[in-house]
Amino acid sequence: MSESSPTTDERTEPYRWRWLILVVMLVAEIMDLLDASIVNVAGPALEESLGAGAVGLQWVIGGYALTLGAGLVLGGRLGDRYGRRRMFLIGLAAFTASSLLCALAPDIGSLIAFRLLQGTAGAMLLPQGLGLLRENFSGPELTKVFGIFGPVLGLGGIIGPVLGGGLIEGDFFGLGWRSVFLVNLPIGIAALIVAARCIPKKPGDRTVNVDTAGAALVAVSCALLVLPLNQGQEDGWPLWTWLSIAGSLLGFALFAVQQRRTAAAGREPLVTPALLRKPAFTVGLGGIALFFSGLVGTQLVLTLYLQIGRHFTAGEAGLGNLPLAVGTAIGGAVSGAVLADRIGRKVLQVGPLVQLAGAALLWYELDGLDAASFSVWDVVPGVTVCGVGAGLVIAALFSFILAAVDDDEIGSASGVLSAVQSIGGSLGVAVFGSVFFARAETGDFTGGFQRALLVQACLLAAFFAITFLLPAKGRPEDQQHGTGPAAPAAREAAV
């Protein structure tokens, strides 16, 4: 398995070790999915071990998604310039090392810093995967490769909270919550060894310019937005929180202007400026942010409610997420196999309506609970219906937004959508966590959950309105291969 073996493009025979490359790519994606969700069940353990409060927990969970989303587009550009193999190996090594640092964190501040670093490493790692697969697969094999992504990554998202709960509850070798990060070490090291041997060398294009100014604007704007949302509730929403939010909005506006000027000057921007002039695409960005902030936020609140409000163990809380995952899988299967082709954009309108029905049912179930005899089965119907509605949207959302962009813009578009998806998840953690803990501090855990459901209902209503501005038909799946949406479309099922 020589490192210098030529790629598929340079030889008539397919690259011998290409299927090992697929395995390594899947492992990297699954590591990311696990780290995005596995920590959800670690709240009480972190509070007991490191004294983590509500804000600290929100940063541990949402900080990872924040730096991941803020750096995804930059990571893709770095791969273009310096070579995808090099950036993949650097990202994988950094991700594995930062996982070790998280496991060794002596206090909550250190853990948050290491999680931010871990998200940054993920942003360097993940954008390289699909490019490497395109370089080493073609034709029917490439179609088969992307067909594998969905089920495998969907499974990764489902097992995240379950695995995390099992590791914490098992308390192997007395490691407790630290084991949820240490699990990455053997996986990451093995993947790194295989990747270094089987991924062929291919130089990057040094003529590609990396827009560091644009990347810095995005990172600062994201931080200015998430910081007050995480901290505002605890501090009583002082003036600086509102100034920070205003600064964030100004930063994103400056980013749009800077991208246009960069392109006008003949340099390569992070985001193709023409995308920002397409109403359906910019509306779609808002839809992505609304939908995934609500989805990720309610999943977090469900876990917090089970653990803090109903005193479930980490393992029980992990299993309590299964109805949501199963419902999502059912909704995704129905949407992908039947509804998206038959009713087009309406599937994106049916989905939030089903979610709203699930939220109403869950509210009713919570309202009639007997705290003394509570069982997870009391809320399974509502949680499952919410999952079905989410799955209907997830399976089709990216394809309908990408239908609004030109073929040569799809790579940039899908990178931006993935970034907004991650940042939306981080916002969801901040907003929903603050809403839940505001009532949980008084002991009203059910009220905190119900208020979170009200926030979700508002987000779903806004998303429903936005769907009418999206294209009537989605982009065919075979036109998305090699563009990037195959990864997001699989990843969001795992939220």
WODA-V872365 format. One record per backbone hydrogen bond with DSSP energy under -0.5 kcal/mol. NH is the residue of the N-H (numbers start at 1). CO is the residue of the C=O. If there is no record, write none. Layout:
nh: [NH:NH]
co: [CO:CO]
//
This chain:
nh: [5:8:9:10:11:18:20:21:22:23:24:25:26:27:28:29:30:31:32:33:34:35:36:37:38:40:41:42:43:46:47:48:49:50:51:51:52:57:58:59:60:61:62:63:65:66:67:68:69:70:71:72:72:75:76:77:78:79:80:81:82:83:87:88:89:90:91:92:93:94:95:96:97:98:99:100:101:102:103:104:105:105:108:111:112:113:114:115:116:117:118:119:120:121:122:123:124:125:126:127:128:129:131:132:133:134:135:136:136:137:141:142:142:143:144:145:146:147:148:148:149:150:151:152:153:154:155:156:157:158:159:160:161:162:163:164:165:166:167:168:169:170:171:172:174:175:178:179:180:181:182:183:184:185:186:187:188:189:190:191:192:193:194:195:196:197:198:199:200:201:205:206:208:211:212:215:216:217:218:219:220:221:222:223:224:225:226:227:228:229:230:231:232:235:236:237:241:242:243:244:245:246:247:248:249:250:251:252:253:254:255:256:257:258:259:260:261:262:263:264:265:266:267:269:275:276:276:277:277:278:279:282:283:284:285:286:287:288:289:290:291:292:293:294:295:296:297:298:299:300:301:302:303:304:305:306:307:308:309:309:310:312:315:317:318:319:320:321:321:322:325:326:327:328:329:330:331:332:333:334:335:336:337:338:339:340:342:343:344:344:345:346:347:348:349:350:351:352:353:354:355:356:357:358:359:360:361:362:363:364:365:366:367:368:369:371:373:374:378:379:380:381:383:384:385:386:387:388:389:390:391:392:393:394:395:396:397:400:401:402:403:404:405:409:410:413:414:415:416:417:418:419:420:421:422:423:424:425:426:427:428:429:430:431:432:433:433:434:435:436:437:438:439:439:440:441:442:443:444:445:448:449:450:451:452:453:454:455:456:457:458:459:460:461:462:463:464:465:466:467:468:468:469:470:471:475:479:480:481:483:484:487:488:489:490:491:492:493:494:495]
co: [2:135:135:7:8:15:17:17:18:19:20:21:22:23:24:25:26:27:28:29:30:31:32:33:34:37:38:39:40:42:43:44:45:46:46:47:46:53:54:55:56:57:58:59:61:62:63:64:65:66:67:68:69:71:72:73:74:75:76:77:78:79:83:84:85:86:87:88:89:90:91:92:93:94:95:96:97:98:99:100:101:102:50:107:108:109:110:111:112:113:114:115:116:117:118:119:120:121:122:123:125:126:127:128:129:130:131:132:133:133:138:138:139:139:140:141:142:143:144:145:145:146:147:148:149:150:151:152:153:154:155:156:157:158:159:160:161:162:163:164:165:166:167:167:171:172:175:176:177:178:178:179:181:182:182:183:184:185:186:187:188:189:190:191:192:193:194:195:198:3:80:204:205:209:210:211:212:213:214:215:216:217:218:219:220:221:222:223:224:225:226:227:228:231:232:232:238:238:239:240:241:242:243:244:245:246:247:248:249:250:251:252:253:254:255:256:257:258:259:260:261:263:262:267:272:272:273:273:274:275:277:278:279:280:281:282:283:284:285:286:287:288:289:290:291:292:293:294:295:296:297:298:299:300:301:302:303:304:304:305:305:306:165:313:314:315:316:317:318:319:321:322:323:324:325:326:327:328:329:330:331:332:333:334:334:335:338:339:339:340:472:343:344:345:346:346:347:348:349:350:351:352:353:354:355:356:357:358:359:360:361:362:363:364:366:369:370:371:375:376:376:377:379:380:381:382:383:384:385:386:387:388:389:390:391:393:393:396:397:398:399:401:402:406:407:409:410:411:412:413:414:415:416:417:418:419:420:421:422:423:424:425:426:427:428:428:429:430:431:432:433:434:435:436:436:437:439:440:439:443:444:445:446:447:448:449:450:451:452:453:454:455:456:457:458:459:460:461:462:463:464:465:466:467:400:399:476:477:477:480:480:484:484:485:486:487:488:490:491:492]
//
